[in-house]
Every structure is written in structure tokens, then in C-alpha cells.
Amino acid sequence: MRVYYALIPLVILAAVVVLCIHLRTRQNSEGPVAHVENRFEFTVRAPYDKVAPLFGAHGERAWGGENWDPQFIYPQPAQDVEGEVFTVAHGHTHATWVNTAFDLQSGHVQYVYVVPDIQAVLIDVHLQHDDPAMTGVKVLYERTALKARFNDHIREMGKKDSESAAEWRDAIENCFKR
């Protein structure tokens, strides 16, 4: 029975990947859907071993703000691991998130989430620790509208994503001051 529960994140991940591939190549009855990619970089004035765990969904509670409240489906109790599955409220809807990479040794963290009927999102984070007192962070957001009527929303969100470096940096550094 435990084997079946362990396969849940992989099944969800496979479904999300198939959905994303399908969305990149299809046009729906409303017309083509928007797909945007945006990147940003910043440096956190704190050592890698303190910063890296903050990029897990559970760890992000320290800096993610009052609206960041992931409800873990897997694992229980909540902990940051590759394959974690959780939901997050997005206004009146909920997104299902899957962690597809959580390798703190190499500095790679990645998530895929879907807001039903609105968007599919990939967030890819790479952390660098060349300086013992600093941590470099590179973030890639890919957003795909699930229906063409959300194209403007996706483009707007993409613009906000590209302007997020200072907000993320400040929030992470401030969590060390508390």
C-alpha cells in the first residue's frame, strides 16, 4: 500500500508534464494560448546552508508572506523533499504544486503547479555558493495560459515575475533578522 502512495507524486508530475507539452503545441477554440518565460537573479547576503532550505515549500514559510500557506498532501508530516505535493490558495482557486527537483547539494530546486483552467507554471531555481557569506539565486518562470482568455493575465504575471528579484532578496534577508 505504501508503494502506491509513493507513486502519487510521480503520477501527478507525469500528468503535468504531458499537459505542459500539449499546451505548448496546441491552439484551443479561443485561439493560441500565451506562454511567457522570465528570469531574474539576485544575491542574498547569507551563507548557502542557511538560504538553500528556504526554497522548499515548507521552508518558504519563513519569507513567503502571509499568503504562502502550502497544505501538504505528500509527505505527511510536511517536509521539503523532491516529489512533495501540496496545494496553495490563489484567490478563489487552489493550485496543485509538485516539487520536481529538490537537490540542495547541487543547488537545484524546481516546481510545477497548475491553477485549473487558468495556467500551468514551471519555476526553476538555481543556487550558487561561490562566496561563503553570499548565495546567488537564479530563477526562471515559465507560464502557460490554459485558455486564451487568460493570455493577458499570463503576460501580466510574467512581467511581475521578471521584477521580483528585489522583493525575494529582501524577504529572504529579512527572515534572518527576526
N, CA, C and O of each residue as an XYZ file, in Angstrom:
712
protein
N       0.822     -1.192      0.000
C       0.000      0.000      0.000
C       0.863      1.252      0.000
O       0.537      2.219     -0.689
N       1.976      1.257      0.770
C       2.861      2.418      0.830
C       3.473      2.716     -0.529
O       3.732      3.877     -0.846
N       3.710      1.687     -1.340
C       4.292      1.881     -2.667
C       3.356      2.726     -3.521
O       3.813      3.589     -4.270
N       2.054      2.489     -3.416
C       1.094      3.263     -4.191
C       1.131      4.736     -3.806
O       1.076      5.601     -4.681
N       1.225      5.038     -2.512
C       1.306      6.431     -2.067
C       2.583      7.084     -2.568
O       2.573      8.267     -2.909
N       3.660      6.355     -2.618
C       4.927      6.907     -3.103
C       4.854      7.239     -4.593
O       5.587      8.107     -5.067
N       3.985      6.563     -5.330
C       3.854      6.811     -6.763
C       2.975      8.017     -7.085
O       3.011      8.513     -8.211
N       2.188      8.497     -6.124
C       1.280      9.617     -6.373
C       2.007     10.830     -6.939
O       1.569     11.372     -7.954
N       3.120     11.287     -6.311
C       3.803     12.463     -6.883
C       4.287     12.223     -8.312
O       4.244     13.136     -9.137
N       4.743     11.019     -8.613
C       5.230     10.728     -9.958
C       4.099     10.734    -10.977
O       4.280     11.201    -12.101
N       2.936     10.221    -10.595
C       1.782     10.222    -11.492
C       1.328     11.652    -11.751
O       1.034     12.015    -12.890
N       1.269     12.469    -10.693
C       0.879     13.869    -10.867
C       1.885     14.591    -11.741
O       1.498     15.341    -12.637
N       3.181     14.375    -11.493
C       4.225     15.001    -12.299
C       4.084     14.608    -13.763
O       4.174     15.464    -14.643
N       3.868     13.336    -14.034
C       3.720     12.878    -15.417
C       2.527     13.558    -16.083
O       2.609     13.961    -17.243
N       1.434     13.683    -15.364
C       0.246     14.339    -15.921
C       0.526     15.811    -16.214
O       0.101     16.325    -17.249
N       1.228     16.486    -15.325
C       1.548     17.906    -15.522
C       2.484     18.072    -16.720
O       2.294     18.980    -17.529
N       3.482     17.213    -16.839
C       4.417     17.295    -17.964
C       3.685     17.089    -19.287
O       3.911     17.835    -20.240
N       2.813     16.087    -19.355
C       2.044     15.838    -20.573
C       1.166     17.047    -20.888
O       1.060     17.458    -22.043
N       0.539     17.614    -19.858
C      -0.296     18.796    -20.047
C       0.524     19.956    -20.595
O       0.098     20.624    -21.538
N       1.696     20.203    -20.012
C       2.536     21.322    -20.467
C       2.989     21.136    -21.911
O       2.971     22.085    -22.695
N       3.390     19.933    -22.262
C       3.811     19.661    -23.641
C       2.639     19.876    -24.589
O       2.783     20.483    -25.651
N       1.490     19.374    -24.192
C       0.292     19.533    -25.011
C      -0.048     21.012    -25.187
O      -0.390     21.444    -26.288
N       0.043     21.779    -24.119
C      -0.305     23.193    -24.182
C       0.653     23.987    -25.046
O       0.243     24.941    -25.707
N       1.915     23.613    -25.051
C       2.898     24.348    -25.858
C       2.648     24.186    -27.347
O       3.042     25.042    -28.139
N       1.998     23.097    -27.735
C       1.846     22.818    -29.153
C       0.423     22.999    -29.658
O       0.173     22.876    -30.858
N      -0.501     23.286    -28.772
C      -1.887     23.330    -29.216
C      -2.448     24.736    -29.260
O      -1.965     25.660    -28.606
N      -3.485     24.849    -30.060
C      -4.300     26.060    -30.055
C      -5.697     25.601    -29.687
O      -6.187     24.614    -30.235
N      -6.343     26.298    -28.774
C      -7.689     25.878    -28.399
C      -8.706     26.675    -29.203
O      -8.337     27.492    -30.046
N      -9.983     26.436    -28.942
C     -11.024     27.077    -29.734
C     -11.030     28.586    -29.561
O     -11.602     29.292    -30.391
N     -10.416     29.094    -28.515
C     -10.342     30.536    -28.295
C      -9.166     31.159    -29.048
O      -9.067     32.384    -29.119
N      -8.300     30.365    -29.594
C      -7.100     30.864    -30.253
C      -5.868     30.371    -29.524
O      -5.975     29.581    -28.586
N      -4.690     30.831    -29.950
C      -3.459     30.356    -29.324
C      -3.351     30.835    -27.880
O      -3.801     31.929    -27.540
N      -2.756     30.010    -27.049
C      -2.556     30.377    -25.648
C      -1.184     31.026    -25.491
O      -0.245     30.722    -26.226
N      -1.095     31.919    -24.520
C       0.160     32.634    -24.250
C       1.099     31.747    -23.448
O       0.678     30.966    -22.593
N       2.375     31.891    -23.748
C       3.435     31.234    -22.977
C       4.525     32.286    -22.794
O       5.035     32.841    -23.767
N       4.874     32.552    -21.541
C       5.915     33.546    -21.272
C       7.009     32.919    -20.423
O       6.750     32.069    -19.570
N       8.229     33.355    -20.674
C       9.389     32.948    -19.884
C      10.066     34.200    -19.377
O      10.333     35.128    -20.140
N      10.342     34.223    -18.081
C      11.018     35.369    -17.475
C      12.039     34.875    -16.476
O      11.837     33.866    -15.801
N      13.143     35.605    -16.391
C      14.239     35.238    -15.491
C      14.602     36.437    -14.624
O      14.427     37.592    -15.011
N      15.108     36.124    -13.452
C      15.703     37.165    -12.622
C      16.775     36.538    -11.749
O      16.784     35.331    -11.509
N      17.680     37.392    -11.280
C      18.800     36.956    -10.438
C      18.961     37.926     -9.293
O      18.623     39.105     -9.403
N      19.488     37.413     -8.184
C      19.812     38.264     -7.051
C      20.804     37.532     -6.164
O      21.045     36.335     -6.326
N      21.370     38.269     -5.231
C      22.309     37.696     -4.277
C      21.788     37.962     -2.872
O      21.407     39.082     -2.533
N      21.778     36.904     -2.063
C      21.359     37.013     -0.669
C      22.615     37.099      0.179
O      23.541     36.305      0.015
N      22.641     38.065      1.085
C      23.781     38.218      1.982
C      23.625     37.271      3.168
O      23.355     37.688      4.295
N      23.802     36.003      2.881
C      23.736     34.952      3.907
C      24.353     33.693      3.301
O      24.336     33.508      2.084
N      24.894     32.833      4.156
C      25.537     31.616      3.643
C      24.544     30.634      3.017
O      23.373     30.554      3.390
N      25.068     29.908      2.066
C      24.283     28.938      1.302
C      23.513     27.971      2.200
O      22.333     27.721      1.953
N      24.143     27.427      3.224
C      23.480     26.418      4.062
C      22.286     26.981      4.823
O      21.432     26.219      5.275
N      22.211     28.297      4.972
C      21.055     28.943      5.609
C      19.984     29.301      4.578
O      18.790     29.241      4.871
N      20.415     29.672      3.376
C      19.497     30.138      2.337
C      18.828     28.979      1.595
O      17.614     29.006      1.392
N      19.575     27.986      1.196
C      19.054     26.917      0.335
C      17.786     26.258      0.874
O      16.847     26.076      0.099
N      17.701     25.891      2.152
C      16.476     25.244      2.641
C      15.228     26.121      2.547
O      14.109     25.611      2.608
N      15.408     27.424      2.401
C      14.270     28.336      2.310
C      13.536     28.238      0.976
O      12.484     28.854      0.804
N      14.080     27.469      0.028
C      13.436     27.305     -1.264
C      12.563     26.056     -1.333
O      12.007     25.749     -2.388
N      12.437     25.343     -0.232
C      11.429     24.302     -0.125
C      10.100     24.954      0.223
O      10.082     26.038      0.806
N       9.009     24.327     -0.117
C       7.685     24.907      0.157
C       7.481     25.158      1.643
O       6.940     26.193      2.033
N       7.908     24.219      2.466
C       7.777     24.376      3.916
C       8.753     25.448      4.416
O       8.386     26.270      5.256
N       9.981     25.448      3.913
C      10.977     26.442      4.301
C      10.600     27.852      3.889
O      10.981     28.819      4.549
N       9.855     27.974      2.801
C       9.469     29.294      2.302
C       8.493     29.999      3.243
O       8.291     31.209      3.136
N       7.899     29.259      4.148
C       7.001     29.896      5.121
C       7.731     31.011      5.883
O       7.098     31.956      6.355
N       9.063     30.901      6.004
C       9.854     31.898      6.743
C       9.901     33.246      6.038
O      10.133     34.270      6.681
N       9.682     33.263      4.711
C       9.812     34.517      3.972
C       8.723     34.751      2.935
O       8.675     35.823      2.331
N       7.862     33.791      2.716
C       6.889     33.854      1.625
C       5.699     34.772      1.846
O       4.903     34.972      0.929
N       5.558     35.334      3.041
C       4.446     36.245      3.294
C       3.224     35.506      3.826
O       3.177     34.277      3.867
N       2.249     36.292      4.226
C       1.070     35.725      4.889
C       0.219     34.866      3.968
O      -0.523     34.011      4.452
N       0.300     35.063      2.655
C      -0.498     34.263      1.725
C       0.160     32.948      1.343
O      -0.454     32.126      0.663
N       1.408     32.734      1.774
C       2.087     31.478      1.446
C       1.798     30.473      2.561
O       2.432     30.496      3.615
N       0.833     29.596      2.308
C       0.423     28.605      3.297
C       0.177     27.270      2.601
O      -0.972     26.851      2.460
N       1.249     26.595      2.163
C       1.070     25.324      1.454
C       0.434     24.273      2.361
O       0.814     24.108      3.520
N      -0.542     23.570      1.798
C      -1.211     22.477      2.506
C      -0.686     21.171      1.908
O      -1.030     20.804      0.785
N       0.145     20.486      2.673
C       0.827     19.305      2.155
C      -0.109     18.111      2.020
O      -0.851     17.765      2.939
N      -0.049     17.498      0.851
C      -0.724     16.232      0.587
C       0.267     15.104      0.829
O      -0.050     14.085      1.443
N       1.486     15.324      0.323
C       2.569     14.358      0.495
C       3.864     15.134      0.628
O       4.065     16.072     -0.144
N       4.732     14.819      1.527
C       4.611     13.796      2.563
C       3.890     14.345      3.797
O       3.669     15.548      3.937
N       3.548     13.447      4.651
C       2.958     13.779      5.951
C       3.832     13.171      7.023
O       4.118     11.976      6.952
N       4.271     13.923      8.007
C       4.081     15.357      8.150
C       4.863     16.127      7.085
O       5.766     15.593      6.441
N       4.492     17.385      6.922
C       5.087     18.231      5.887
C       6.593     18.328      6.061
O       7.096     18.589      7.154
N       7.298     18.112      4.964
C       8.740     18.340      4.928
C       9.140     18.559      3.480
O       8.461     18.100      2.561
N      10.235     19.255      3.285
C      10.689     19.565      1.939
C      11.527     18.432      1.385
O      12.637     18.166      1.846
N      10.963     17.767      0.377
C      11.628     16.659     -0.304
C      11.244     16.707     -1.778
O      10.196     17.240     -2.144
N      12.099     16.148     -2.606
C      11.744     16.017     -4.010
C      10.499     15.155     -4.103
O      10.413     14.107     -3.463
N       9.543     15.592     -4.891
C       8.302     14.853     -5.047
C       7.180     15.319     -4.136
O       6.073     14.785     -4.201
N       7.450     16.322     -3.273
C       6.381     16.800     -2.399
C       5.229     17.327     -3.243
O       5.434     17.876     -4.325
N       4.018     17.151     -2.734
C       2.804     17.600     -3.411
C       1.994     18.391     -2.394
O       1.785     17.942     -1.267
N       1.540     19.574     -2.802
C       0.781     20.422     -1.887
C      -0.129     21.339     -2.684
O       0.017     21.482     -3.898
N      -1.059     21.952     -1.990
C      -1.933     22.929     -2.624
C      -1.698     24.292     -1.980
O      -1.285     24.396     -0.825
N      -1.975     25.332     -2.766
C      -1.853     26.714     -2.295
C      -3.058     27.477     -2.828
O      -3.412     27.346     -4.000
N      -3.685     28.273     -1.969
C      -4.809     29.101     -2.397
C      -4.298     30.226     -3.290
O      -3.298     30.875     -2.983
N      -4.998     30.445     -4.396
C      -4.731     31.554     -5.321
C      -6.069     32.267     -5.519
O      -6.818     31.955     -6.446
N      -6.354     33.206     -4.657
C      -7.645     33.880     -4.735
C      -8.752     32.897     -4.413
O      -8.769     32.290     -3.343
N      -9.688     32.744     -5.360
C     -10.821     31.835     -5.153
C     -10.532     30.422     -5.641
O     -11.386     29.541     -5.537
N      -9.334     30.203     -6.173
C      -8.977     28.877     -6.673
C      -7.800     28.329     -5.866
O      -7.198     29.027     -5.051
N      -7.501     27.077     -6.116
C      -6.350     26.433     -5.480
C      -5.463     25.853     -6.571
O      -5.945     25.293     -7.556
N      -4.169     25.999     -6.377
C      -3.199     25.415     -7.300
C      -2.644     24.152     -6.672
O      -2.450     24.081     -5.459
N      -2.392     23.167     -7.499
C      -1.713     21.956     -7.061
C      -0.269     22.062     -7.521
O       0.013     22.232     -8.707
N       0.644     21.957     -6.554
C       2.073     22.077     -6.800
C       2.746     20.728     -6.648
O       2.356     19.919     -5.806
N       3.767     20.488     -7.473
C       4.616     19.301     -7.356
C       6.063     19.776     -7.391
O       6.460     20.524     -8.284
N       6.838     19.338     -6.422
C       8.264     19.634     -6.431
C       8.928     18.592     -7.326
O       8.866     17.397     -7.037
N       9.558     19.035     -8.403
C      10.169     18.110     -9.358
C      11.677     17.994     -9.183
O      12.304     17.119     -9.780
N      12.269     18.872     -8.368
C      13.701     18.787     -8.046
C      13.925     19.490     -6.715
O      13.510     20.632     -6.523
N      14.579     18.798     -5.811
C      14.946     19.407     -4.529
C      16.310     18.847     -4.148
O      16.430     17.979     -3.283
N      17.326     19.366     -4.815
C      18.694     18.891     -4.626
C      19.528     20.040     -4.077
O      20.127     20.806     -4.832
N      19.559     20.151     -2.758
C      20.279     21.257     -2.136
C      21.786     21.118     -2.300
O      22.512     22.111     -2.236
N      22.259     19.903     -2.509
C      23.697     19.713     -2.715
C      24.149     20.380     -4.014
O      25.196     21.027     -4.052
N      23.362     20.221     -5.071
C      23.718     20.843     -6.352
C      23.122     22.244     -6.500
O      23.508     22.988     -7.401
N      22.186     22.605     -5.623
C      21.580     23.926     -5.695
C      20.465     24.042     -6.711
O      20.256     25.111     -7.284
N      19.742     22.949     -6.943
C      18.653     22.986     -7.922
C      17.326     22.647     -7.246
O      17.181     21.596     -6.622
N      16.361     23.560     -7.384
C      15.006     23.368     -6.856
C      14.046     23.735     -7.974
O      14.229     24.749     -8.648
N      13.019     22.908     -8.173
C      12.079     23.167     -9.258
C      10.674     22.758     -8.835
O      10.474     21.772     -8.126
N       9.716     23.543     -9.291
C       8.307     23.255     -9.029
C       7.517     23.385    -10.318
O       7.873     24.154    -11.212
N       6.437     22.616    -10.397
C       5.426     22.772    -11.428
C       4.109     22.897    -10.684
O       3.823     22.128     -9.766
N       3.306     23.884    -11.092
C       1.977     23.957    -10.494
C       0.947     24.318    -11.544
O       1.259     24.912    -12.576
N      -0.298     23.943    -11.254
C      -1.405     24.194    -12.161
C      -2.538     24.847    -11.386
O      -2.949     24.357    -10.334
N      -3.040     25.958    -11.916
C      -4.273     26.563    -11.436
C      -5.322     26.143    -12.465
O      -5.273     26.598    -13.608
N      -6.267     25.287    -12.084
C      -7.201     24.722    -13.061
C      -7.849     25.768    -13.960
O      -8.330     26.803    -13.499
N      -7.847     25.469    -15.249
C      -8.447     26.289    -16.297
C      -7.753     27.630    -16.529
O      -8.150     28.369    -17.429
N      -6.730     27.962    -15.744
C      -6.100     29.274    -15.879
C      -4.664     29.179    -16.382
O      -4.335     29.749    -17.422
N      -3.795     28.455    -15.644
C      -2.386     28.433    -16.038
C      -1.653     27.212    -15.512
O      -2.042     26.604    -14.515
N      -0.576     26.871    -16.217
C       0.413     25.889    -15.768
C       1.724     26.658    -15.667
O       2.064     27.456    -16.541
N       2.464     26.398    -14.565
C       3.669     27.192    -14.281
C       4.823     26.272    -13.912
O       4.650     25.293    -13.186
N       5.994     26.601    -14.420
C       7.241     25.946    -14.030
C       8.110     27.004    -13.379
O       8.300     28.083    -13.939
N       8.645     26.703    -12.191
C       9.579     27.602    -11.517
C      10.860     26.811    -11.305
O      10.859     25.778    -10.637
N      11.951     27.301    -11.878
C      13.240     26.608    -11.826
C      14.243     27.520    -11.123
O      14.506     28.631    -11.585
N      14.800     27.051    -10.007
C      15.701     27.851     -9.183
C      17.072     27.188     -9.140
O      17.184     25.986     -8.902
N      18.114     27.985     -9.373
C      19.494     27.512     -9.253
C      20.218     28.402     -8.254
O      20.221     29.627     -8.374
N      20.827     27.764     -7.273
C      21.543     28.473     -6.212
C      23.034     28.276     -6.389
O      23.487     27.191     -6.752
N      23.810     29.346     -6.126
C      25.266     29.283     -6.243
C      25.889     29.677     -4.913
O      25.408     30.584     -4.234
N      26.960     28.987     -4.549
C      27.625     29.313     -3.285
C      29.132     29.433     -3.474
O      29.913     28.697     -2.870
N      29.522     30.381     -4.330
C      30.935     30.637     -4.585
C      31.591     31.410     -3.436
O      32.788     31.266     -3.185
N      30.799     32.228     -2.745
C      31.283     33.039     -1.632
C      30.642     32.494     -0.353
O      29.418     32.365     -0.306
N      31.412     32.172      0.676
C      30.836     31.577      1.891
C      29.824     32.469      2.608
O      29.026     31.967      3.401
N      29.836     33.773      2.351
C      28.921     34.692      3.033
C      27.730     35.105      2.154
O      26.851     35.836      2.609
N      27.699     34.643      0.908
C      26.665     35.056     -0.046
C      26.104     33.840     -0.779
O      26.771     32.818     -0.937
N      24.869     33.985     -1.215
C      24.236     32.939     -2.019
C      23.635     33.585     -3.259
O      22.794     34.479     -3.156
N      24.065     33.135     -4.417
C      23.500     33.613     -5.675
C      22.252     32.814     -6.010
O      22.205     31.603     -5.797
N      21.236     33.501     -6.540
C      19.964     32.864     -6.877
C      19.571     33.257     -8.293
O      19.525     34.441     -8.627
N      19.289     32.258     -9.124
C      18.782     32.482    -10.479
C      17.434     31.784    -10.577
O      17.308     30.608    -10.233
N      16.428     32.512    -11.047
C      15.068     31.981    -11.109
C      14.530     32.113    -12.533
O      14.666     33.158    -13.170
N      13.927     31.050    -13.010
C      13.225     31.042    -14.295
C      11.766     30.713    -14.021
O      11.460     29.724    -13.355
N      10.870     31.542    -14.534
C       9.431     31.277    -14.517
C       8.977     31.022    -15.940
O       9.314     31.784    -16.847
N       8.218     29.962    -16.144
C       7.528     29.727    -17.410
C       6.054     29.599    -17.085
O       5.656     28.763    -16.275
N       5.250     30.429    -17.718
C       3.802     30.404    -17.505
C       3.109     30.130    -18.831
O       3.472     30.699    -19.860
N       2.115     29.260    -18.798
C       1.326     28.952    -19.981
C      -0.147     29.093    -19.627
O      -0.628     28.493    -18.667
N      -0.854     29.892    -20.413
C      -2.302     30.009    -20.218
C      -2.955     28.682    -20.592
O      -2.528     28.019    -21.537
N      -3.969     28.306    -19.863
C      -4.704     27.087    -20.206
C      -5.877     27.393    -21.127
O      -6.424     26.499    -21.771
N      -6.254     28.658    -21.181
C      -7.282     29.129    -22.110
C      -6.856     30.511    -22.595
O      -6.305     31.306    -21.834
N      -7.113     30.780    -23.849
C      -6.660     32.041    -24.451
C      -7.225     33.264    -23.746
O      -6.603     34.326    -23.776
N      -8.369     33.148    -23.123
C      -8.943     34.323    -22.443
C      -8.097     34.771    -21.250
O      -8.308     35.859    -20.715
N      -7.128     33.927    -20.826
C      -6.232     34.291    -19.729
C      -4.865     34.778    -20.229
O      -3.953     34.980    -19.427
N      -4.720     34.966    -21.527
C      -3.440     35.389    -22.100
C      -2.925     36.686    -21.484
O      -1.751     36.775    -21.125
N      -3.790     37.694    -21.358
C      -3.350     38.968    -20.779
C      -2.910     38.785    -19.336
O      -1.923     39.379    -18.901
N      -3.637     37.967    -18.599
C      -3.276     37.681    -17.203
C      -1.893     37.028    -17.133
O      -1.081     37.378    -16.276
N      -1.633     36.096    -18.019
C      -0.342     35.397    -18.045
C       0.778     36.379    -18.376
O       1.838     36.337    -17.751
N       0.564     37.236    -19.321
C       1.584     38.231    -19.674
C       1.839     39.190    -18.507
O       2.983     39.555    -18.237
N       0.773     39.593    -17.820
C       0.903     40.463    -16.648
C       1.702     39.775    -15.536
O       2.602     40.369    -14.942
N       1.359     38.527    -15.270
C       2.071     37.764    -14.240
C       3.540     37.599    -14.626
O       4.422     37.689    -13.772
N       3.799     37.360    -15.899
C       5.174     37.235    -16.372
C       5.964     38.506    -16.142
O       7.129     38.454    -15.747
N       5.342     39.645    -16.382
C       6.022     40.921    -16.144
C       6.354     41.061    -14.658
O       7.457     41.476    -14.303
N       5.400     40.714    -13.792
C       5.649     40.774    -12.341
C       6.760     39.812    -11.940
O       7.594     40.133    -11.094
N       6.764     38.620    -12.557
C       7.828     37.650    -12.255
C       9.193     38.266    -12.519
O      10.097     38.158    -11.690
N       9.346     38.912    -13.671
C      10.650     39.445    -14.062
C      11.122     40.576    -13.149
O      12.306     40.911    -13.129
N      10.191     41.160    -12.397
C      10.523     42.270    -11.495
C      10.609     41.827    -10.034
O      10.573     42.673     -9.141
N      10.721     40.536     -9.770
C      10.627     40.001     -8.408
C      11.944     39.885     -7.656
O      11.928     39.554     -6.471
N      13.059     40.138     -8.278
C      14.363     39.898     -7.644
C      14.514     40.621     -6.302
O      14.840     39.989     -5.297
N      14.287     41.911     -6.277
C      14.479     42.679     -5.038
C      13.505     42.232     -3.951
O      13.879     42.137     -2.782
N      12.269     41.961     -4.330
C      11.262     41.510     -3.353
C      11.684     40.189     -2.705
O      11.617     40.043     -1.485
N      12.115     39.235     -3.523
C      12.550     37.941     -2.979
C      13.778     38.124     -2.093
O      13.827     37.606     -0.977
N      14.772     38.864     -2.594
C      16.006     39.070     -1.829
C      15.707     39.689     -0.472
O      16.173     39.205      0.559
N      14.928     40.760     -0.482
C      14.619     41.463      0.764
C      13.845     40.578      1.735
O      14.125     40.583      2.934
N      12.889     39.828      1.236
C      12.099     38.949      2.104
C      12.980     37.872      2.737
O      12.843     37.564      3.921
N      13.884     37.303      1.938
C      14.775     36.257      2.474
C      15.733     36.858      3.493
O      15.913     36.297      4.574
N      16.348     37.983      3.169
C      17.291     38.597      4.127
C      16.575     39.044      5.401
O      17.138     38.943      6.491
N      15.359     39.530      5.277
C      14.616     39.966      6.469
C      14.247     38.808      7.378
O      14.126     38.993      8.589
N      14.066     37.624      6.827
C      13.718     36.490      7.700
C      14.885     36.117      8.623
O      14.676     35.484      9.658
N      16.097     36.502      8.256
C      17.258     36.249      9.139
C      17.374     37.292     10.247
O      18.091     37.079     11.224
N      16.681     38.407     10.104
C      16.757     39.483     11.090
C      15.747     39.311     12.218
O      15.850     39.985     13.243
N      14.795     38.437     12.050
C      13.728     38.251     13.060
C      14.226     37.488     14.250
O      13.467     37.243     15.188
